[in-house]
Amino acid sequence: MHKFLITGLIPLTFFWTNPNFAKSLDGLYFSEKLATENGFLILGIEIFTEKGKSFYNAQELRYQKSRGWEEVLFLGKVTTEGQDLILVPEACQIRATDTWGKKMALLRRFDCDHLEFRLGQPSPGQFSISESLLGTMKQVSLPFVLEHSAGSPVAVHFDGLKTAEEGIWGFHLNGLGGKLPEKSWSLSKRSWEPFQGYKTSPGFQFYRWKRSFSN
């Protein structure tokens, strides 16, 4: 049975954005599992528009053999510059645990409003962000782009290392109560389909649950 890493994002109020360009790019963006010197990271970005304003949540799951698991959380506003989206963080924190499946504890909050990340399309339909959240990698490709409703619980299923079990990790997963997903993302059809069991094929799989009031 899969173990779940539960992530709760704190709602914040943001200021001016330019929604016209960003709204067409609302959705979820994920990197592949990217190897680092001592482990790996996975980067996910949620872009959404509410009441004519555009915002984002960014999350980075990090595994290091010597430190265990960390989750970096950024929340902020979206502006534009030319054909790129500029992601400006306004609240940032890191959570951590030494064992997969245990609840992550707040490690620290830090000032981040001096940072910005550029989300662009190097070629049509191909997205990348200027760097990972802690700057470990530059020009991170985001090959997985999912249709998404803001606040819906969505997770990526990934294979772990030999020292860690496979896991499910993602956005707005609080309050699932062990419930099975409602939908699975078809990578070939680029659409959500009824859930018919967890897939065992290699690579990323994506799942969506019904939104609950506890998220």
C-alpha positions as CSV (number, residue, x, y, z in Angstrom):
1,M,0.0,0.0,0.0
2,H,1.3,3.4,-0.9
3,K,2.4,5.8,1.8
4,F,1.2,9.4,1.5
5,L,3.2,12.5,2.1
6,I,0.6,15.0,3.3
7,T,1.0,18.6,2.2
8,G,-1.2,21.5,3.4
9,L,-0.8,24.9,1.8
10,I,-1.7,28.0,3.8
11,P,-4.1,30.4,1.9
12,L,-2.6,33.8,1.4
13,T,-3.9,37.1,0.0
14,F,-1.9,38.6,-2.9
15,F,-1.8,41.8,-4.8
16,W,-1.7,43.0,-8.4
17,T,-1.1,40.5,-11.3
18,N,-1.7,40.5,-15.0
19,P,-4.2,37.7,-15.5
20,N,-4.7,37.9,-19.2
21,F,-1.6,36.0,-20.2
22,A,-1.4,33.7,-17.2
23,K,-4.9,32.4,-17.3
24,S,-4.3,30.5,-20.5
25,L,-1.4,28.8,-18.7
26,D,-3.4,27.8,-15.6
27,G,-2.6,24.2,-14.6
28,L,-0.1,22.0,-12.9
29,Y,3.5,21.7,-14.1
30,F,5.9,18.9,-13.0
31,S,9.5,18.2,-13.6
32,E,10.9,14.7,-13.9
33,K,12.7,13.1,-11.0
34,L,16.0,14.9,-11.3
35,A,19.2,13.3,-9.9
36,T,21.2,15.5,-7.5
37,E,24.6,14.8,-6.0
38,N,23.2,12.9,-3.0
39,G,19.7,12.0,-4.0
40,F,17.0,13.6,-6.2
41,L,14.3,16.3,-6.4
42,I,10.9,16.7,-8.0
43,L,9.5,20.2,-8.7
44,G,5.8,21.0,-9.1
45,I,4.1,24.3,-9.9
46,E,0.4,25.2,-9.6
47,I,-0.7,28.3,-11.5
48,F,-4.3,29.5,-11.1
49,T,-6.5,32.5,-11.5
50,E,-9.0,33.8,-9.0
51,K,-11.2,36.9,-9.4
52,G,-9.1,38.1,-12.3
53,K,-5.8,37.7,-10.5
54,S,-3.1,35.1,-11.0
55,F,-1.1,33.3,-8.3
56,Y,1.0,30.2,-7.9
57,N,2.1,27.5,-5.5
58,A,5.4,25.9,-6.0
59,Q,6.6,22.8,-4.2
60,E,9.9,20.9,-4.4
61,L,10.4,17.4,-2.9
62,R,14.0,16.7,-2.1
63,Y,15.6,13.5,-0.9
64,Q,19.2,13.4,0.3
65,K,20.8,10.2,1.7
66,S,22.4,12.1,4.6
67,R,19.4,14.2,5.5
68,G,16.2,12.3,4.5
69,W,13.3,14.2,3.1
70,E,12.6,17.9,2.7
71,E,9.7,19.8,1.1
72,V,10.2,23.4,0.0
73,L,7.0,25.4,-0.3
74,F,6.7,28.8,-2.1
75,L,3.5,30.9,-2.5
76,G,3.3,34.1,-4.5
77,K,2.0,36.2,-7.4
78,V,2.4,35.9,-11.2
79,T,3.4,38.8,-13.4
80,T,4.5,38.8,-17.0
81,E,7.5,40.0,-19.0
82,G,7.2,39.5,-22.7
83,Q,6.1,36.0,-23.3
84,D,7.3,34.7,-20.0
85,L,5.5,34.4,-16.6
86,I,7.4,35.8,-13.7
87,L,6.8,34.0,-10.4
88,V,7.5,36.2,-7.4
89,P,7.4,34.4,-4.0
90,E,5.9,36.1,-1.0
91,A,6.0,33.3,1.6
92,C,8.5,30.4,1.8
93,Q,9.1,27.5,4.1
94,I,10.9,24.2,4.4
95,R,9.5,21.1,6.1
96,A,11.4,17.9,6.8
97,T,11.3,14.4,8.0
98,D,13.9,11.6,8.3
99,T,11.5,8.9,7.2
100,W,9.2,8.7,4.3
101,G,5.5,8.6,5.3
102,K,6.0,10.5,8.6
103,K,4.4,13.9,8.8
104,M,6.8,16.6,7.8
105,A,7.7,19.2,10.5
106,L,8.3,22.8,9.9
107,L,12.1,23.3,9.6
108,R,12.2,27.0,8.9
109,R,10.5,30.0,7.2
110,F,12.7,32.4,5.3
111,D,12.5,35.7,3.4
112,C,12.1,35.2,-0.3
113,D,10.4,38.2,-1.8
114,H,13.7,39.3,-3.4
115,L,13.6,36.1,-5.6
116,E,11.9,35.6,-8.9
117,F,11.5,32.7,-11.2
118,R,10.9,32.8,-15.0
119,L,8.5,30.3,-16.5
120,G,8.8,30.2,-20.3
121,Q,8.5,28.1,-23.4
122,P,11.9,27.5,-25.1
123,S,9.9,25.9,-27.9
124,P,6.1,25.6,-28.5
125,G,4.5,23.3,-25.9
126,Q,7.7,22.8,-24.0
127,F,8.0,24.6,-20.6
128,S,10.9,25.3,-18.3
129,I,11.6,27.3,-15.2
130,S,14.7,29.3,-14.7
131,E,15.9,27.3,-11.6
132,S,14.7,24.9,-8.9
133,L,13.4,26.5,-5.8
134,L,16.6,26.3,-3.8
135,G,18.8,27.0,-6.9
136,T,20.2,23.5,-7.1
137,M,19.5,23.3,-10.9
138,K,19.1,25.9,-13.6
139,Q,16.7,25.8,-16.5
140,V,14.5,22.9,-15.2
141,S,12.3,21.3,-17.8
142,L,8.7,20.8,-16.9
143,P,7.5,18.1,-19.3
144,F,4.3,17.2,-17.5
145,V,1.5,19.7,-17.8
146,L,-1.9,18.8,-16.4
147,E,-5.3,20.3,-16.6
148,H,-6.3,21.5,-13.2
149,S,-8.9,23.2,-11.0
150,A,-7.4,25.4,-8.3
151,G,-7.3,23.6,-5.0
152,S,-8.0,20.1,-6.3
153,P,-5.9,17.4,-4.6
154,V,-3.5,16.1,-7.3
155,A,-0.4,13.9,-6.7
156,V,2.4,12.3,-8.7
157,H,3.3,8.7,-8.1
158,F,7.0,8.1,-8.3
159,D,9.4,5.3,-7.7
160,G,11.7,5.7,-4.7
161,L,15.3,4.8,-4.2
162,K,16.4,1.5,-2.9
163,T,16.5,3.1,0.6
164,A,13.0,4.5,0.3
165,E,9.6,3.2,-0.7
166,E,7.7,4.5,-3.7
167,G,5.5,7.4,-2.9
168,I,2.7,9.7,-3.7
169,W,3.3,13.4,-3.3
170,G,1.6,16.6,-4.6
171,F,-0.8,19.4,-4.0
172,H,-3.6,19.8,-1.5
173,L,-3.6,16.3,-0.1
174,N,-4.8,17.0,3.4
175,G,-8.0,15.3,4.6
176,L,-8.0,12.4,2.0
177,G,-8.6,9.9,4.8
178,G,-7.2,7.0,2.8
179,K,-9.7,7.5,0.0
180,L,-8.8,6.3,-3.5
181,P,-8.3,8.8,-6.3
182,E,-11.2,9.8,-8.6
183,K,-9.2,10.2,-11.8
184,S,-6.0,9.2,-13.4
185,W,-4.1,11.4,-15.9
186,S,-3.5,9.9,-19.3
187,L,-0.1,11.0,-20.6
188,S,-0.9,10.0,-24.1
189,K,-4.4,11.5,-24.3
190,R,-3.5,14.5,-22.1
191,S,-6.8,14.2,-20.2
192,W,-8.3,12.9,-16.9
193,E,-9.9,9.4,-17.0
194,P,-11.8,7.4,-14.3
195,F,-9.4,5.8,-11.8
196,Q,-9.0,2.1,-12.4
197,G,-6.3,1.2,-9.9
198,Y,-2.7,2.4,-9.3
199,K,-0.6,1.7,-12.4
200,T,2.7,-0.2,-12.1
201,S,4.3,1.0,-15.3
202,P,7.6,2.9,-14.9
203,G,7.8,6.6,-14.8
204,F,5.4,9.2,-13.3
205,Q,1.7,8.5,-12.9
206,F,-0.7,11.3,-11.8
207,Y,-3.9,11.0,-9.8
208,R,-6.7,13.4,-8.7
209,W,-9.0,13.1,-5.7
210,K,-12.4,14.8,-5.1
211,R,-11.9,18.2,-3.4
212,S,-12.9,18.2,0.3
213,F,-13.6,21.0,2.7
214,S,-10.6,19.9,4.8
215,N,-8.1,20.7,2.1
